Amino acid sequence: MKHNGKTNPPGRVKIMKSFSALMKKKDFHSITTAEIAGNAKVTEGLIYKYFKDKKELLYQVLNEYFFEFLVKIEDRVANEKTCVDKLSVVIFSSLESYADNRVFSKILLLEVRNSLEFFNSCAYGRVRKYAGTILGIIEDGIQKKELKPDTDPYLLRKVILGAIEHACLGEIIFGRELDIEQVSSGIVNIVFNGVKA
């Protein structure tokens, strides 16, 4: 685990791992700093050495997960040639990451969106990079005439992001399995081929 390009101190890593483990079983507001410290086998004061408060800890954990998520998507997208193939990879990889890492998806989809502080956090910077990657692929696709010239890139990005999130929200909330392949190909088919008979 890296923090600002440097290796994380062991105490910080323990706290973040402890918090992630608790997030698998509980919601953010019901987790106490005493529980986090007890689970990590550190003093409660050590939490405040590394994090301003519990919310900052939440954003830092999300930041770490989002970093790994972005690396995976960027690596996979680099291997694709067309706009639709790249966006298909983004859709599949996003659903896969949300399904495989329920703490990541729970924090991102359920815990942080209603907090104004989130939009000033380092984690939100990564969210913007992800959204920017999608927008860049769409704009490139329009320029190369792979997508219709009158396509609104911002609206298409909203459609893609909304489809990804809504496709797995119920599964995340209720702990159900997600058929990533089927849902991913379904979204790709509707977005790029349409539904008109």
Helices and strands as residue ranges (DSSP letters): E 2-3, E 6-7, H 10-25, G 28-30, H 33-40, H 44-50, H 54-77, H 83-100, H 102-106, I 107-111, G 116-120, H 122-143, H 153-174, H 180-193
